[in-house]
């Protein structure tokens, strides 16, 4: 499949994921004849013209979604950079009366921009941190923020290194961006009770961060690479060219060979995954063309508390967008309720232990309380 045909194939999937109808996409794609910057029939110019029309008609969110397609898969030329800027600008127009705020953070490696809802002085609300994959900008997920705020969360959506407005370089230590964000959000959200919705490649970052940072209390992801994607020589030739080209751009690699060398540092081993003792929700796409099935099998063997939801779909399950998002929200709420139940149970046990121990002398050398056995949720498929 040539580059333009692959772009069109992915466009159909990503347009559906953003709520753009198939007929609308079908009306645009035949007018695109090339991907040459500056050409009037190029990928970016045609999608930009559609976005401009909708912006002029007073439909900023619809325009934003077309600009997101115009900059797809990454903003590597002048036309795509302008589309990226317009994507942010039109979302900014749409969000102003919807309780969504903008936050820009300076990181030692660059700039990280976020859309937020529910942050406030005192930081009493639990935090939900949302990050997209290597081709999806934060504006694609930010419309979810008011809903999460109504559910009682402080919610923040941002981007992976190198994606959208994030100017950091993507590398094996990029997971450290998540603890950085929690540090900077402290005082405006209850970061000690953080859930991460990390879609696709950012799910890999979330799992790695969760193995190190106890503030992350649950992870929910869709088609996250874990190990085999990065190292399996039999799988790698099947990875779409758009994915490879995007990873080269985000990592600064000059070609496939250098990229493969860099990615060899990314896999999460069994010991790292076993340290992720929090609830994990993972959506599997049975026809995933990017993530190998072996990732699901590895997680089932190593994660102590994991649930799976499988759709008969390609990467990201775009044909099941509504069901997939609903499952992720339920997974998020399930983890929150489980956390409350555990805290309540501990409080009751502590109270009983204090009552039982009143007036009694502990046996010399005996522990005050027995160590709790490590709990392992039954791996489930829904």
N, C-alpha and C positions, 0 to 999 in steps of 0.2 A: 504494500500500500504506500503511495507517495505521500509526501508531507501534507499537501493541501487536502487530500482525501481523509487523512488521519485527523486533521484539524476539524473538518466538517463532521466526522463521526463523533469526536469528543464534544463538539459544540452541541449536538443534539442531546447528549447526556447532561452536560452542564446547564444548558438552557432549561431542561426539564427540572433540574435540581433547584433552579432559581424561580420556577413558576412561569416560565415563558412557554406558551403553547406550541405544540408541534406544527400547527398550521402557520404560525407566525415565523417559526424557524424555516419551514419549507419555502416560505415566500422570499426569504433573504438569501439562502445559500446558493441558489442558481446564479445570482448576480455576482458571486465571488469567483474570480477566475485565476487568482494568483495570491501570493503572500509577499509581494515586493513592496517595501516601504515607499510611500509616495504615489503609488499607482492608484488611479481612481476606482479600479475594480478589485483592489486588494482586500484581504481579510479585514484589516483594521479600518480602512476607509469606509467600506460598505457598512460594517456594524456601527461605526461612529456616526455615519449619516442617519441611521435609524435612531440612535440615541439622541442625536441633536434634534430630530423631529419631535420626539416625545418630550424632551426637555422644554422645547419651545411651546408645546401644547400644555404645559403645566403639569406634567406627570413625572416628577423627579425620580421616584423609586423605579419606575419602569425604564427610564433613561439610564439610571445607575446600573441596572442589570445588563443593558446592552453595552454600556461602556466596559463592564467587567468582561464581557465576551470579546470586545474589541482589543483589550489588552492581553487576552489569553494567548498562550499559556503563561507568559511572563513578559514584563515590559522591557524588552531588550533593544528596541529601536525608538526613534523619535515619535513616530505615530502612536506606538503603544504607550510610551510614557505620557503623552498628552491624554490618551484614553484613560490611563490610570489616574491622572490628576482630575479628570472630569468625573470619574467614578466616585471619588471622594467628595468632590464639590456637590454633585447632585444628591448624594446621600446626606450630606450636611444640610442641604435645603429641606429634605424630607423629614429629618429627625428632630428638628428644633421644637416642635410642639408635641412631641411624643415621649418626653421624659428621658431622652437619651443624651448623654453628655460626652464631650470629647476630652481625652486625656493623652498628653504626649510626654513620654519619659525619655530622659537622656541616659543611655547605657554606655559603658566604656567602649563598646564596639560599634556604637552608632545610635540611631533613633528608633524608638518603638512607639507607635501610635495605637490608641485603643478607643473603642466606643464603650460607654459604661451606663449602667442604670442601677439605682439603689445604693450607691455609695453614700456614706454620711459620717459626720463627726461621731466619734465613739466606737464606730466599727462593730455594731452589735449583730449585723446580719451575716449569716454564713456566705462564703464566696463561691460563685461558679465562674470558672475561667474557661473561656471558649477559644479554641484556635483551629483554624482550617488546615488544609493540606498544602501541597507544594504549588497548586494552581488556583486555589480559592482565596479570594481576598476577604477581609473581615466584614465588608459591606454585605457579603452574601449571607452572613449569619446574624448580623446585628439586629435585624427586625425581631429576633426572638427575645431581645433584652427586656422590653416592657412586660412580657408574659412572665419571665423569670422573676422580675421584681415583684409582680403581683403574688407570686408564690412565696415571697418572703426572703428572696436572695438578694445579695449584692452581686451583680453580674458584670463581667468584663469580657469583651471579645477583642482579640488581637490577631496577629499574623505570625507565621513561622519566619525565621531569619531568611532574608532575601525576597520575601513575598510582599507585594503591595508597598506600604509605607515603611516596612521594617527594613532598615539598611544594614543589618548585621549579616555576616557571612554564615552559611550553614555548614556545620562540621560536627564531629562526633561529640563534642562537649556542649552542643547547643541546648541540651536539656537544662543547663544552668540558667537559661532565660526564665524558667518558671519560678525557681526560688528567688531570683532577682525581682520578678513581678510581685511576689508575695511580700517581700521586704518593703517594696515601695507602696504597696496598698495597705500595709499595716496601719491601723488607726482609722481607716475608712471602711474596712470590712473585717469580719472575724476570720482572719486568714488561717488561724489554727484549725478551722473547720472548712477546708477547701475541697471542692469537687472540680475535676477537670473534664470538660468535654473536648477531647482532642481528636479531631477527625483525621483519618488517614495517617500521613507521616507524622503529624503532631501527636498522634496517639503513642507513637514510639518514644517521643520526647517525654510524654506524660508518665509512661511506665517506668522509664529510666529515672525520672525525677522522684517518683513515688518510692522507689527503692532507697532513696537517700533522705527525703524530706518528710518528716512525720506530720507536717501541716496538711499534706494532701491526704484526704480521707476516703476518696473514691475516684475512680477513673472510668470514663465511658467513651468508647471509641468505635469507629467504623473502618474496617479494613486497614488496620495499622500493620506496617511491616515490623518484624521482630528480629529475625535472624536469617532465615533462608533467603529472603529477598536480597539481602546484601551479599551473600556468600555462595549461593547455589549456582554452580556453573551451568547446570542443565536448565535452570529457569531463566537465567539472565538473557539469553538470546530471544526469549518470548516477550520481554518487556517492551511496551510501545515506544517508538522513537520520540514522541512528544514528552513522555516521562523522562527518558534519558536526557534529552536536550535541556529540559527544565532543571534537572538535577545538576547538570554541568554548569548551567548559569548560576544557580544558587550557591554551589560550592566553589565556583571559580575554576572548575576543571577545564582543561583544554581539549579533552576528548574522552572516549570511552575507557581507554586504558588507565588514564590518570584517575578517572572517576571510580573505576573498580578498586583501585588501590586505596583511595580515600574511604570508600564505603566498607572496606574490610575492617575498619575500626568501629563500625556502628552496631554490630550484632549484640543482642542482650542474651547472656548465657543463663543456664538454669539457676545458678546461685543468685544472680541479680533478680531474676523473676521470682524466685522463692522468697525473696525479701519483701515483695509487694504483697503484704498481708491484708490489704484493704479490699473492699468490694470492687470488682472490675466487670463492666458490661461491655461485650464485644459483639458487634454486628458483622456477620460473615456473609459475603456474597458468593453464591455457589459457582458463578461463572466469572469470578474475578480474573481479569486479564493482567493485573499488575501484581497482586499479592498471592503467593503460593498457598495452597491448602495446608502445607506443613506448619504454617504459623499458628493456625487454629489448634492443630494437634499438640504443638509445643506448649502453648498456653494452657491447654486442658491438663497437661501432665505436671506443669510447674506452678501455676498460680493457685494459691490456697483457696481463694474465694472468687470464682469467676462464673459468669452466666453468659451464654451465647444466644443470639437471635440470628437465624439464617433466612435470607431471602434468595429466591431463584432469580439472580440478577447479576449485572456486571459491577465493577468496582464502584463503591459508594452507594449501591442500590438506588440509583436515581429514579427508577420506575416505581419505587415503593417509598417515595420521599415522605409522604404523610405518615405512613405506618412506621417508618424508620425513626422519624423524629419523635413520634408519640412513644415508641419503645424507649428511646434514649431518655425522655423526660420521666417516664415511669421508673427506669433504672436509677435515675438520679434521686427520685423521691423515695424509692425502696431503700437505697443506701442511707438516706437521711433518717428514715424511720428506724432502720436497723441500728444506726448509731445512737439514736435516742434510747432505744430499748436496752442497748448494752450499758449506756450510762445509768439508766434507771436500775438495771439489774445490779450493777456494781454498788450503787448507793444503798440498795436494800441489803446486799450481802455485808457491806461495811457496817450498816446499822445493826444487823443481827450479830455480827462478830463483836461489836462493842457491847451489846446487851449481854451476850453469852459470857463475855470475858469480865464482866463487872464483878469485882470482889474475889476474883480467882487469881492465883499466882501462876504465871506461866512456867512450864517445865523448862529447866535449864537446858539451853542448847537447841530448843525446838523453835521453828520459825513461827512468827506471830500469825501468819496466814499461809495456807498451802499455796504453792505457785499454781496459777491457772494453766490448765492444759491448753496447748495451741489448738484453736478451733479451725476446722476446715469445712467450708461450705461444700455441699454436693454440687459438682459441676452440672449445670442444667442447660438444656436447649429448649427454647420456647418457640 
